Amino acid sequence: MDIAARGYANPDLLWSPEQLKERLGQPGLFVVDTRRAEDYANGHIEGAAHFDPYFCNCDDTDPAPLRSFTRMWAEMLAWRGANTDDTIVLYGIFSDNCAARAWWFVEYLGHKDVHVLDGGVQAWQAASLPLVQGATPPKPGKFAWHQEMDTVGSYQTVLDAIDNPDWVILDNRGPGEWDGSEDRAKKNGHVPGARHLNWVELYDHDNGCYKDATALRALFESRGATPDRNIVCYCNTGYRSAHAYLALRLLGYPGVRNYVGSWQEWGNRDGTPVVKPPQ
């Protein structure tokens, strides 16, 4: 289905293969492949830079370490060729969590002109568009940034949201992580009062694209996540929750944050409460 026909409040956050194809080669377009290096080497969209963000994580969201992590991330993006005034388009295998995490981070860095190729390489090839091999080493760019603090959640954000009727805490992990049967940290289970919404429910498994607005809205509202409430999303390291964050931004929800430390901070930090239901 055409992106514009899906009923999103912010459809331009996603680009179709046709939109990207029309812009390829034009000045000011910066395309980023977020897949593994081996996948990039075997075939990528012409002109795309490579930046696999996986394992670029932040396990401490106190202000100083969070800012240090943010600066590192921004400098790595600039090193790959991003400039302040670029239109940035990110893609993965499909509309996956790595592409969404990279998109969220660019928005968190204060950059407004950033998009995800909906359906990723899967959709690009389905549209009979070519991939290329080989690449020119990127020329480092100059990327000005600032922290958009209303897009990011910390452990303190989540602590304050517990039992607060104005907030919804969304857990976007798998069921074993939610119920604590999977061992991921010193403490396993979920945040008290959190609602569970597995990120894999948010995209169409036939084509790898985000579901339409009606389907997404129904999923979020069934968990009490409505536009009049503030929402903080978490997973294990902030990737799957970034995917949910992007879905909420597509719907035009105004108060959404991605808890970038997620369970690797929460489950290993002293003093954070955890619920582990009976098995």
N, C-alpha and C positions, 0 to 999 in steps of 0.2 A: 504494500500500500504506500502511495505517495506520502511523504512526511507531512506536507501541508494538509492532507486530508485526515490526519489522525487526531485532530482536535486539540493539539497542544497549545498552551498559552504562550510558550516560547519555542516555536518550532525551529528557529534558526540555530539553536544549540546543536542540532543534528544537521549534517550535510549528507546528501545522497551521493552515490558515485558519479552521477551526471553533473551535479554541482561542482564537485571537485575536479572532474575532467575538464570542465570549461575554464577553470582558473589555473590549471597546471602551467608552469613556466612563466607566469606573470610575476612582475616584481612585487615584493611585499607579502608573498605567500610562503609560509613556513610549514611544511608537512613533516610529521613525526611518526615513525613506525615504532610502536611500543612492544613489539613481539621480541622473542629471543633472538640473539645475534645470528644463530644458525638459520632461523626462519627468514630473517632479513636478507642474509647472504644468498639464500636459495631463490629469492624473488621478492621484490618490493615495488611500490609505486614509484615511478620515475621522479627523481629529485628529492625523495624523502630522506630525512636524516634518521639516524637510529638512536633511540634512547629507551632502553628497557628499564622501567622504574622499579621492577620487582626487587624486594629486599632493601629499597631505600626507605627505611622505616624510622619512626620516632617512638621510642618507648618511654619517654619522659616529657610530659607536656607542661611542666613548670615553665614560666616565661623565658628564662635564659636558654635552656636546652632547645626549646621549641624554636626560638629565633635562630639559633645556630644551625639547626637542621634546615630551617627555611632558607637561610642564606646559602647553604651548601647546595640545596636543590636548585635554587635560582641560578647559581653560577654554573652548575652542570648543564642547565638548559641553554644558557648563553654560550657556553663552550661548544655546544653542538650547532650554534649558528642563529639562535633566536635573537631578534631585535625588538625593541620596545614597541614599534609601530606595526609590527607584522600581524597579519591574519594567520592564526595558528590553527591547524587541523591535525588532530591526533587519530590514529587508528590502531586497531588490534586485529586479532583473528576474526572476531565478530564485534558486536557492541559489548565488549567484555570489561572485566573489572580493572585491568591494567590501563586500558584507554580511558576509562572513566576516572580512575585515580589520577592519572596525569592531567586530564581535563580539569578536575577539581583543583589540583594544585596550582595550575596556571590561573584559574579564577581567584584562588586564595592569594596569589601574588599580585592581585589588583589588575590583571589583564582582562579587558572586556571582550576582545574580539577573538574568542577561542571556541572551537567546535569539535565534535566527534563525528567521524565517518560512520554513519549508522550501518551496521552489518559488517563493517571492517573489510578485510581482504576477501572474506566469503562473499559479500555482496558485490565487491569490485569485480571479482572473477565471474560471478553470476551475470553481470552486465556485459560480459565479453570484453572487458578492458584488460590491457596487458600488464604484466609485471616485468621488471627488468632486473638484471644482475650487474654487479659492479657499482662502485660509488666513488665520488671525489671526496677527499677529506674535507670536512666542513671548515669554513672560515669563522672563527669565533665572533659572536655578535656582542652588542651592548644592550643589555636587558635591564631596564629600570624596574624596580619592584617595591611594593610595600605590603605589609600583612593586612588583609581584609579580615579582621578578627571576628566579624559576625558570620563568617563562613566556616570557622573551625571550632571544634569542641575540644576541651581538655578534660582531665579527670575531675576538675573542680566544677566544670559545666554539668557533668553527669551527676555528681554528688548533689548539686543544687537542684537538679531536675527531679530527683527522687521525691515522690509524694507531693510534687508541685502540680496542681491541676492545669496550669497553663502550659505544661510541657508534656511531650510524649517521647519516650526513649524507645528507639527501634533497634532490635537485634537482627542483623541481616546474615547471620551465620547459618550453618547447617543444623539439623535437629540434634545430632550428637554433641555438638558444642553447646547448644542451648540448654540441654538437660544435664550437662556435665559428665556424660559418659565418655567423651573424648578428652584425653589428657593433653591440654595445651599450655598450662601454666601452673603455678603453685596452687592456685585456687581455680576450680572449674565449676561452671554453672552459668548463671546470667545475672545481670544487674537487677536488683529488686524493683518490681513494677514495670520492667521492660516488656514490650510486645514483640513477638517473634514474627518476622517476615523474611523468609529465605530469599536471597537475592535472585536465585534462579527462576523465581516466579515472575520476574519483571520483564523478561524478554521472550520473544517468540523463538522457540527452539527449532522451528523449521527454516527460518531465514537469518537468525542471529540478530534481528533488529529489536528495538524496544517495542513493547506492546502499545496499543493506542491509548489515548487519554482516558477513555471510558473504563478500560480494563485496569489501567494503573490506578485511577482514582478509587475504583471499587476495592482494590487490594489495600490501599493505604487507609481508606475510611473504615474498612472492616477491623482495622487495628486501632481505631480511634485517632488516627493521624489526619486531622482536618486542617484546612488553611488558616483557621483562626488560632491555632496552637503553635507553639515553638516545638521544633522536632530536632532531636540529636540522634544521629545514626552511628552504630558501631558494628564492627565485626571482629576479626582477629588482629589485623594490622592496618585497617583503614582503606582497603581496596574494594571489598564488596559493599561496604557502607558508602563509599564514593559513588558506586553504581546506583545505589538507592537515592543518594543525594541528587545526582543528575536527573533521575526520574522525577523527583519532587520539583526540581527546578523547571523541568519541561512542563509540569502542570501549573507553574506559576506560584507555588507556595512561597510565602515571603520570609518565613523564619526557619531556615534549615541550616544545620551544622553537621559537619563530618568530624567525628571524634577520631582524630588521626592516630592517637596512641592505641585506641581500642583495647582488645582483651590482653594483648601482650604487656600493656601497662597496667590495666585494671586488675587482671588476674595475678599479677606479680607484685603489686604495690601493697604495702602495709596499710591497713585501715580502710580499705575499700570493701564494702559489703557485697556478699555473693549469695544467691539463692541456688541451691542444688536440689531439685525435686527428687522424691523417692523414685528409684528405678523400677 
